[in-house]
Amino acid sequence: MATCIVIVQFDLPKRTEEQAITGGTGSAPTYRALATKGLIRKDYLNGDHGTGGVYLWENRAAAEAWFTDARIAELTERFGARPRLTWYDTHVTVDNIKGETRVNRLAMASAAE
């Protein structure tokens, strides 16, 4: 089973660096708590074409469990704009920090053993 990337984008003006850091560090505890629910990583986005986040999940089911209709409504209310979600399965990762290329089969590798 592939890992899953969800890109969340809001059509909002670019924040200053300080605003982006304050917003990201302020909400980080919420996402750190999702480690047990399958969130591997979240990167905050801040650019000329909007703001948002890139989420790496252990699998699509974990991502779908987080990004419910209720969550989308909550985000829309909080930011005053409805987010656009783009979903990707990611089967292969090049990790230059670890110096490796890996096939993303987290759940299948465990099931096969």
N, CA, C and O atoms as a GROMACS GRO file, in nm:
protein
  452
    1MET      N    1   0.085  -0.119   0.000
    1MET     CA    2   0.000   0.000   0.000
    1MET      C    3   0.089   0.124   0.000
    1MET      O    4   0.182   0.134   0.080
    2ALA      N    5   0.061   0.214  -0.087
    2ALA     CA    6   0.140   0.336  -0.100
    2ALA      C    7   0.113   0.432   0.014
    2ALA      O    8   0.006   0.431   0.075
    3THR      N    9   0.213   0.515   0.043
    3THR     CA   10   0.186   0.628   0.130
    3THR      C   11   0.102   0.727   0.051
    3THR      O   12   0.086   0.714  -0.071
    4CYS      N   13   0.048   0.827   0.119
    4CYS     CA   14  -0.044   0.921   0.055
    4CYS      C   15   0.000   1.064   0.087
    4CYS      O   16   0.028   1.098   0.202
    5ILE      N   17   0.004   1.147  -0.015
    5ILE     CA   18   0.030   1.289   0.002
    5ILE      C   19  -0.099   1.364  -0.028
    5ILE      O   20  -0.164   1.340  -0.130
    6VAL      N   21  -0.135   1.456   0.060
    6VAL     CA   22  -0.248   1.544   0.037
    6VAL      C   23  -0.195   1.687   0.040
    6VAL      O   24  -0.134   1.730   0.138
    7ILE      N   25  -0.219   1.758  -0.068
    7ILE     CA   26  -0.182   1.900  -0.074
    7ILE      C   27  -0.308   1.981  -0.050
    7ILE      O   28  -0.407   1.967  -0.123
    8VAL      N   29  -0.304   2.064   0.051
    8VAL     CA   30  -0.417   2.149   0.088
    8VAL      C   31  -0.379   2.292   0.055
    8VAL      O   32  -0.276   2.343   0.100
    9GLN      N   33  -0.463   2.359  -0.026
    9GLN     CA   34  -0.434   2.496  -0.067
    9GLN      C   35  -0.554   2.586  -0.039
    9GLN      O   36  -0.669   2.551  -0.062
   10PHE      N   37  -0.521   2.704   0.013
   10PHE     CA   38  -0.621   2.808   0.036
   10PHE      C   39  -0.586   2.927  -0.053
   10PHE      O   40  -0.470   2.965  -0.064
   11ASP      N   41  -0.686   2.985  -0.117
   11ASP     CA   42  -0.665   3.106  -0.196
   11ASP      C   43  -0.664   3.225  -0.101
   11ASP      O   44  -0.764   3.296  -0.087
   12LEU      N   45  -0.550   3.245  -0.037
   12LEU     CA   46  -0.532   3.353   0.059
   12LEU      C   47  -0.402   3.425   0.026
   12LEU      O   48  -0.312   3.366  -0.035
   13PRO      N   49  -0.390   3.550   0.067
   13PRO     CA   50  -0.266   3.623   0.040
   13PRO      C   51  -0.146   3.560   0.111
   13PRO      O   52  -0.161   3.498   0.217
   14LYS      N   53  -0.030   3.576   0.052
   14LYS     CA   54   0.093   3.529   0.114
   14LYS      C   55   0.113   3.599   0.247
   14LYS      O   56   0.090   3.720   0.259
   15ARG      N   57   0.154   3.523   0.346
   15ARG     CA   58   0.181   3.579   0.479
   15ARG      C   59   0.325   3.629   0.485
   15ARG      O   60   0.409   3.591   0.404
   16THR      N   61   0.350   3.714   0.584
   16THR     CA   62   0.490   3.749   0.610
   16THR      C   63   0.557   3.626   0.671
   16THR      O   64   0.489   3.534   0.715
   17GLU      N   65   0.688   3.624   0.673
   17GLU     CA   66   0.761   3.512   0.732
   17GLU      C   67   0.720   3.493   0.879
   17GLU      O   68   0.699   3.380   0.924
   18GLU      N   69   0.709   3.602   0.951
   18GLU     CA   70   0.671   3.593   1.093
   18GLU      C   71   0.529   3.537   1.109
   18GLU      O   72   0.506   3.454   1.197
   19GLN      N   73   0.436   3.582   1.027
   19GLN     CA   74   0.299   3.529   1.034
   19GLN      C   75   0.298   3.380   1.004
   19GLN      O   76   0.228   3.303   1.070
   20ALA      N   77   0.375   3.339   0.904
   20ALA     CA   78   0.380   3.197   0.866
   20ALA      C   79   0.439   3.114   0.980
   20ALA      O   80   0.389   3.005   1.010
   21ILE      N   81   0.545   3.162   1.041
   21ILE     CA   82   0.608   3.089   1.151
   21ILE      C   83   0.515   3.082   1.271
   21ILE      O   84   0.500   2.976   1.332
   22THR      N   85   0.452   3.192   1.304
   22THR     CA   86   0.359   3.194   1.418
   22THR      C   87   0.242   3.100   1.394
   22THR      O   88   0.203   3.024   1.484
   23GLY      N   89   0.185   3.104   1.275
   23GLY     CA   90   0.073   3.015   1.243
   23GLY      C   91   0.113   2.869   1.245
   23GLY      O   92   0.041   2.785   1.299
   24GLY      N   93   0.228   2.837   1.188
   24GLY     CA   94   0.274   2.699   1.182
   24GLY      C   95   0.310   2.643   1.318
   24GLY      O   96   0.269   2.532   1.354
   25THR      N   97   0.387   2.719   1.395
   25THR     CA   98   0.425   2.668   1.527
   25THR      C   99   0.304   2.663   1.621
   25THR      O  100   0.299   2.581   1.712
   26GLY      N  101   0.208   2.752   1.598
   26GLY     CA  102   0.088   2.751   1.682
   26GLY      C  103   0.001   2.628   1.661
   26GLY      O  104  -0.058   2.576   1.757
   27SER      N  105  -0.008   2.580   1.538
   27SER     CA  106  -0.092   2.463   1.511
   27SER      C  107  -0.014   2.332   1.510
   27SER      O  108  -0.074   2.225   1.501
   28ALA      N  109   0.119   2.338   1.518
   28ALA     CA  110   0.201   2.217   1.512
   28ALA      C  111   0.162   2.110   1.614
   28ALA      O  112   0.164   1.992   1.578
   29PRO      N  113   0.127   2.144   1.739
   29PRO     CA  114   0.090   2.038   1.834
   29PRO      C  115  -0.028   1.952   1.786
   29PRO      O  116  -0.032   1.832   1.814
   30THR      N  117  -0.120   2.011   1.715
   30THR     CA  118  -0.232   1.934   1.660
   30THR      C  119  -0.181   1.825   1.567
   30THR      O  120  -0.228   1.711   1.574
   31TYR      N  121  -0.087   1.859   1.483
   31TYR     CA  122  -0.038   1.764   1.384
   31TYR      C  123   0.064   1.666   1.443
   31TYR      O  124   0.074   1.552   1.396
   32ARG      N  125   0.138   1.708   1.543
   32ARG     CA  126   0.228   1.615   1.611
   32ARG      C  127   0.146   1.504   1.678
   32ARG      O  128   0.190   1.389   1.684
   33ALA      N  129   0.030   1.539   1.728
   33ALA     CA  130  -0.056   1.440   1.793
   33ALA      C  131  -0.112   1.338   1.695
   33ALA      O  132  -0.162   1.234   1.736
   34LEU      N  133  -0.105   1.367   1.566
   34LEU     CA  134  -0.158   1.275   1.466
   34LEU      C  135  -0.058   1.166   1.426
   34LEU      O  136  -0.087   1.084   1.339
   35ALA      N  137   0.058   1.164   1.489
   35ALA     CA  138   0.158   1.060   1.458
   35ALA      C  139   0.100   0.921   1.480
   35ALA      O  140   0.130   0.828   1.404
   36THR      N  141   0.018   0.905   1.581
   36THR     CA  142  -0.042   0.774   1.609
   36THR      C  143  -0.160   0.744   1.516
   36THR      O  144  -0.212   0.632   1.516
   37LYS      N  145  -0.201   0.842   1.439
   37LYS     CA  146  -0.313   0.824   1.346
   37LYS      C  147  -0.265   0.818   1.201
   37LYS      O  148  -0.346   0.822   1.108
   38GLY      N  149  -0.133   0.808   1.181
   38GLY     CA  150  -0.082   0.787   1.047
   38GLY      C  151  -0.018   0.905   0.978
   38GLY      O  152   0.029   0.892   0.866
   39LEU      N  153  -0.014   1.023   1.043
   39LEU     CA  154   0.052   1.137   0.980
   39LEU      C  155   0.203   1.124   1.001
   39LEU      O  156   0.250   1.118   1.114
   40ILE      N  157   0.276   1.119   0.892
   40ILE     CA  158   0.422   1.109   0.898
   40ILE      C  159   0.484   1.248   0.905
   40ILE      O  160   0.579   1.270   0.979
   41ARG      N  161   0.429   1.341   0.826
   41ARG     CA  162   0.490   1.472   0.816
   41ARG      C  163   0.391   1.574   0.762
   41ARG      O  164   0.302   1.540   0.683
   42LYS      N  165   0.407   1.698   0.806
   42LYS     CA  166   0.332   1.810   0.747
   42LYS      C  167   0.428   1.924   0.723
   42LYS      O  168   0.504   1.963   0.812
   43ASP      N  169   0.425   1.977   0.602
   43ASP     CA  170   0.500   2.098   0.569
   43ASP      C  171   0.399   2.208   0.542
   43ASP      O  172   0.302   2.188   0.469
   44TYR      N  173   0.423   2.325   0.600
   44TYR     CA  174   0.335   2.440   0.580
   44TYR      C  175   0.377   2.514   0.453
   44TYR      O  176   0.496   2.534   0.428
   45LEU      N  177   0.279   2.555   0.374
   45LEU     CA  178   0.303   2.627   0.250
   45LEU      C  179   0.268   2.774   0.265
   45LEU      O  180   0.171   2.809   0.332
   46ASN      N  181   0.348   2.860   0.204
   46ASN     CA  182   0.323   3.003   0.205
   46ASN      C  183   0.383   3.060   0.077
   46ASN      O  184   0.505   3.072   0.064
   47GLY      N  185   0.296   3.095  -0.018
   47GLY     CA  186   0.351   3.140  -0.146
   47GLY      C  187   0.264   3.244  -0.213
   47GLY      O  188   0.161   3.286  -0.161
   48ASP      N  189   0.309   3.284  -0.330
   48ASP     CA  190   0.240   3.387  -0.407
   48ASP      C  191   0.101   3.342  -0.452
   48ASP      O  192   0.016   3.425  -0.482
   49HIS      N  193   0.078   3.211  -0.459
   49HIS     CA  194  -0.049   3.159  -0.507
   49HIS      C  195  -0.133   3.099  -0.396
   49HIS      O  196  -0.223   3.019  -0.422
   50GLY      N  197  -0.105   3.137  -0.271
   50GLY     CA  198  -0.186   3.090  -0.160
   50GLY      C  199  -0.104   3.028  -0.049
   50GLY      O  200   0.019   3.026  -0.051
   51THR      N  201  -0.177   2.976   0.049
   51THR     CA  202  -0.116   2.912   0.164
   51THR      C  203  -0.175   2.772   0.177
   51THR      O  204  -0.270   2.737   0.107
   52GLY      N  205  -0.119   2.694   0.267
   52GLY     CA  206  -0.173   2.560   0.288
   52GLY      C  207  -0.072   2.467   0.350
   52GLY      O  208   0.012   2.509   0.430
   53GLY      N  209  -0.081   2.339   0.314
   53GLY     CA  210   0.009   2.240   0.371
   53GLY      C  211   0.022   2.118   0.281
   53GLY      O  212  -0.064   2.089   0.199
   54VAL      N  213   0.134   2.049   0.300
   54VAL     CA  214   0.158   1.923   0.234
   54VAL      C  215   0.166   1.818   0.345
   54VAL      O  216   0.250   1.827   0.434
   55TYR      N  217   0.078   1.720   0.338
   55TYR     CA  218   0.067   1.617   0.440
   55TYR      C  219   0.112   1.484   0.382
   55TYR      O  220   0.067   1.444   0.274
   56LEU      N  221   0.201   1.415   0.452
   56LEU     CA  222   0.242   1.280   0.413
   56LEU      C  223   0.183   1.183   0.515
   56LEU      O  224   0.213   1.189   0.634
   57TRP      N  225   0.099   1.093   0.466
   57TRP     CA  226   0.029   0.996   0.550
   57TRP      C  227   0.080   0.854   0.522
   57TRP      O  228   0.129   0.826   0.413
   58GLU      N  229   0.068   0.767   0.619
   58GLU     CA  230   0.108   0.628   0.603
   58GLU      C  231   0.030   0.559   0.491
   58GLU      O  232   0.083   0.472   0.422
   59ASN      N  233  -0.096   0.599   0.474
   59ASN     CA  234  -0.179   0.542   0.369
   59ASN      C  235  -0.300   0.633   0.345
   59ASN      O  236  -0.325   0.725   0.422
   60ARG      N  237  -0.371   0.605   0.240
   60ARG     CA  238  -0.486   0.689   0.202
   60ARG      C  239  -0.598   0.683   0.307
   60ARG      O  240  -0.666   0.783   0.332
   61ALA      N  241  -0.618   0.568   0.366
   61ALA     CA  242  -0.724   0.554   0.467
   61ALA      C  243  -0.700   0.648   0.585
   61ALA      O  244  -0.794   0.708   0.636
   62ALA      N  245  -0.576   0.661   0.628
   62ALA     CA  246  -0.545   0.753   0.739
   62ALA      C  247  -0.574   0.897   0.699
   62ALA      O  248  -0.627   0.974   0.779
   63ALA      N  249  -0.539   0.934   0.576
   63ALA     CA  250  -0.565   1.069   0.528
   63ALA      C  251  -0.715   1.095   0.520
   63ALA      O  252  -0.762   1.202   0.560
   64GLU      N  253  -0.789   0.998   0.468
   64GLU     CA  254  -0.934   1.015   0.456
   64GLU      C  255  -1.001   1.024   0.593
   64GLU      O  256  -1.102   1.093   0.608
   65ALA      N  257  -0.946   0.956   0.692
   65ALA     CA  258  -1.002   0.963   0.827
   65ALA      C  259  -0.985   1.103   0.887
   65ALA      O  260  -1.066   1.145   0.969
   66TRP      N  261  -0.882   1.175   0.846
   66TRP     CA  262  -0.859   1.311   0.896
   66TRP      C  263  -0.937   1.415   0.816
   66TRP      O  264  -1.002   1.502   0.873
   67PHE      N  265  -0.931   1.406   0.684
   67PHE     CA  266  -0.993   1.507   0.598
   67PHE      C  267  -1.139   1.472   0.569
   67PHE      O  268  -1.175   1.442   0.455
   68THR      N  269  -1.221   1.477   0.672
   68THR     CA  270  -1.364   1.450   0.660
   68THR      C  271  -1.436   1.577   0.615
   68THR      O  272  -1.377   1.685   0.610
   69ASP      N  273  -1.564   1.563   0.582
   69ASP     CA  274  -1.644   1.681   0.547
   69ASP      C  275  -1.648   1.780   0.663
   69ASP      O  276  -1.644   1.901   0.642
   70ALA      N  277  -1.654   1.728   0.785
   70ALA     CA  278  -1.656   1.815   0.904
   70ALA      C  279  -1.524   1.892   0.916
   70ALA      O  280  -1.525   2.010   0.951
   71ARG      N  281  -1.412   1.827   0.888
   71ARG     CA  282  -1.281   1.894   0.895
   71ARG      C  283  -1.272   2.003   0.789
   71ARG      O  284  -1.221   2.112   0.815
   72ILE      N  285  -1.322   1.975   0.669
   72ILE     CA  286  -1.319   2.075   0.562
   72ILE      C  287  -1.403   2.195   0.601
   72ILE      O  288  -1.364   2.310   0.577
   73ALA      N  289  -1.519   2.171   0.662
   73ALA     CA  290  -1.605   2.281   0.709
   73ALA      C  291  -1.534   2.362   0.818
   73ALA      O  292  -1.543   2.484   0.819
   74GLU      N  293  -1.465   2.294   0.907
   74GLU     CA  294  -1.390   2.362   1.014
   74GLU      C  295  -1.279   2.449   0.956
   74GLU      O  296  -1.261   2.564   0.997
   75LEU      N  297  -1.206   2.397   0.861
   75LEU     CA  298  -1.099   2.474   0.797
   75LEU      C  299  -1.154   2.594   0.721
   75LEU      O  300  -1.096   2.702   0.724
   76THR      N  301  -1.265   2.574   0.653
   76THR     CA  302  -1.329   2.682   0.578
   76THR      C  303  -1.369   2.795   0.673
   76THR      O  304  -1.348   2.912   0.643
   77GLU      N  305  -1.426   2.759   0.786
   77GLU     CA  306  -1.467   2.860   0.884
   77GLU      C  307  -1.345   2.931   0.944
   77GLU      O  308  -1.345   3.053   0.958
   78ARG      N  309  -1.242   2.855   0.978
   78ARG     CA  310  -1.123   2.912   1.042
   78ARG      C  311  -1.049   3.009   0.950
   78ARG      O  312  -1.005   3.115   0.995
   79PHE      N  313  -1.036   2.973   0.822
   79PHE     CA  314  -0.956   3.055   0.731
   79PHE      C  315  -1.039   3.148   0.642
   79PHE      O  316  -0.984   3.234   0.574
   80GLY      N  317  -1.171   3.131   0.642
   80GLY     CA  318  -1.256   3.216   0.559
   80GLY      C  319  -1.247   3.184   0.411
   80GLY      O  320  -1.289   3.263   0.327
   81ALA      N  321  -1.194   3.067   0.380
   81ALA     CA  322  -1.183   3.021   0.240
   81ALA      C  323  -1.186   2.869   0.241
   81ALA      O  324  -1.129   2.806   0.330
   82ARG      N  325  -1.254   2.811   0.144
   82ARG     CA  326  -1.260   2.666   0.136
   82ARG      C  327  -1.129   2.612   0.078
   82ARG      O  328  -1.082   2.660  -0.025
   83PRO      N  329  -1.071   2.512   0.143
   83PRO     CA  330  -0.946   2.456   0.090
   83PRO      C  331  -0.970   2.366  -0.030
   83PRO      O  332  -1.076   2.304  -0.043
   84ARG      N  333  -0.871   2.360  -0.117
   84ARG     CA  334  -0.868   2.263  -0.227
   84ARG      C  335  -0.774   2.152  -0.185
   84ARG      O  336  -0.660   2.178  -0.145
   85LEU      N  337  -0.819   2.030  -0.194
   85LEU     CA  338  -0.736   1.915  -0.160
   85LEU      C  339  -0.701   1.838  -0.286
   85LEU      O  340  -0.788   1.808  -0.368
   86THR      N  341  -0.574   1.807  -0.302
   86THR     CA  342  -0.526   1.725  -0.412
   86THR      C  343  -0.461   1.602  -0.350
   86THR      O  344  -0.374   1.612  -0.264
   87TRP      N  345  -0.505   1.485  -0.396
   87TRP     CA  346  -0.463   1.357  -0.338
   87TRP      C  347  -0.367   1.285  -0.432
   87TRP      O  348  -0.388   1.279  -0.553
   88TYR      N  349  -0.261   1.230  -0.373
   88TYR     CA  350  -0.164   1.153  -0.450
   88TYR      C  351  -0.124   1.028  -0.372
   88TYR      O  352  -0.101   1.034  -0.252
   89ASP      N  353  -0.117   0.915  -0.441
   89ASP     CA  354  -0.050   0.798  -0.387
   89ASP      C  355   0.096   0.813  -0.424
   89ASP      O  356   0.128   0.854  -0.536
   90THR      N  357   0.185   0.781  -0.332
   90THR     CA  358   0.326   0.792  -0.362
   90THR      C  359   0.393   0.657  -0.340
   90THR      O  360   0.406   0.610  -0.226
   91HIS      N  361   0.433   0.596  -0.448
   91HIS     CA  362   0.485   0.459  -0.444
   91HIS      C  363   0.636   0.452  -0.426
   91HIS      O  364   0.687   0.352  -0.375
   92VAL      N  365   0.708   0.557  -0.466
   92VAL     CA  366   0.854   0.558  -0.455
   92VAL      C  367   0.899   0.693  -0.400
   92VAL      O  368   0.846   0.797  -0.440
   93THR      N  369   0.995   0.691  -0.309
   93THR     CA  370   1.050   0.812  -0.250
   93THR      C  371   1.202   0.812  -0.264
   93THR      O  372   1.267   0.712  -0.236
   94VAL      N  373   1.257   0.923  -0.308
   94VAL     CA  374   1.400   0.946  -0.305
   94VAL      C  375   1.425   1.031  -0.180
   94VAL      O  376   1.376   1.143  -0.170
   95ASP      N  377   1.502   0.978  -0.086
   95ASP     CA  378   1.529   1.046   0.040
   95ASP      C  379   1.678   1.078   0.044
   95ASP      O  380   1.760   0.990   0.072
   96ASN      N  381   1.713   1.202   0.016
   96ASN     CA  382   1.854   1.240   0.014
   96ASN      C  383   1.914   1.254   0.153
   96ASN      O  384   2.036   1.246   0.168
   97ILE      N  385   1.831   1.274   0.254
   97ILE     CA  386   1.883   1.279   0.391
   97ILE      C  387   1.931   1.140   0.433
   97ILE      O  388   2.039   1.126   0.491
   98LYS      N  389   1.851   1.039   0.405
   98LYS     CA  390   1.889   0.902   0.438
   98LYS      C  391   1.975   0.837   0.330
   98LYS      O  392   2.030   0.730   0.352
   99GLY      N  393   1.986   0.902   0.216
   99GLY     CA  394   2.065   0.848   0.106
   99GLY      C  395   2.006   0.721   0.048
   99GLY      O  396   2.078   0.625   0.021
  100GLU      N  397   1.875   0.721   0.030
  100GLU     CA  398   1.811   0.600  -0.019
  100GLU      C  399   1.694   0.630  -0.111
  100GLU      O  400   1.637   0.739  -0.110
  101THR      N  401   1.660   0.531  -0.190
  101THR     CA  402   1.537   0.529  -0.267
  101THR      C  403   1.456   0.414  -0.212
  101THR      O  404   1.507   0.302  -0.201
  102ARG      N  405   1.330   0.439  -0.177
  102ARG     CA  406   1.251   0.332  -0.118
  102ARG      C  407   1.115   0.320  -0.186
  102ARG      O  408   1.058   0.418  -0.234
  103VAL      N  409   1.067   0.199  -0.187
  103VAL     CA  410   0.932   0.169  -0.233
  103VAL      C  411   0.842   0.177  -0.111
  103VAL      O  412   0.870   0.116  -0.008
  104ASN      N  413   0.734   0.252  -0.122
  104ASN     CA  414   0.645   0.277  -0.008
  104ASN      C  415   0.537   0.171   0.001
  104ASN      O  416   0.430   0.182  -0.060
  105ARG      N  417   0.566   0.070   0.079
  105ARG     CA  418   0.471  -0.039   0.101
  105ARG      C  419   0.462  -0.069   0.249
  105ARG      O  420   0.480  -0.184   0.290
  106LEU      N  421   0.436   0.031   0.330
  106LEU     CA  422   0.436   0.014   0.475
  106LEU      C  423   0.342  -0.094   0.521
  106LEU      O  424   0.383  -0.186   0.592
  107ALA      N  425   0.218  -0.086   0.483
  107ALA     CA  426   0.118  -0.181   0.532
  107ALA      C  427   0.138  -0.320   0.470
  107ALA      O  428   0.119  -0.421   0.537
  108MET      N  429   0.175  -0.325   0.343
  108MET     CA  430   0.191  -0.455   0.275
  108MET      C  431   0.310  -0.531   0.330
  108MET      O  432   0.304  -0.653   0.342
  109ALA      N  433   0.418  -0.462   0.363
  109ALA     CA  434   0.537  -0.530   0.414
  109ALA      C  435   0.504  -0.597   0.548
  109ALA      O  436   0.548  -0.710   0.573
  110SER      N  437   0.428  -0.530   0.632
  110SER     CA  438   0.390  -0.588   0.761
  110SER      C  439   0.297  -0.706   0.744
  110SER      O  440   0.310  -0.806   0.816
  111ALA      N  441   0.203  -0.697   0.649
  111ALA     CA  442   0.107  -0.803   0.629
  111ALA      C  443   0.171  -0.927   0.570
  111ALA      O  444   0.125  -1.038   0.596
  112ALA      N  445   0.277  -0.910   0.491
  112ALA     CA  446   0.342  -1.023   0.424
  112ALA      C  447   0.428  -1.106   0.520
  112ALA      O  448   0.456  -1.224   0.493
  113GLU      N  449   0.470  -1.047   0.629
  113GLU     CA  450   0.559  -1.117   0.721
  113GLU      C  451   0.487  -1.216   0.809
  113GLU      O  452   0.550  -1.283   0.892
   0.00000   0.00000   0.00000
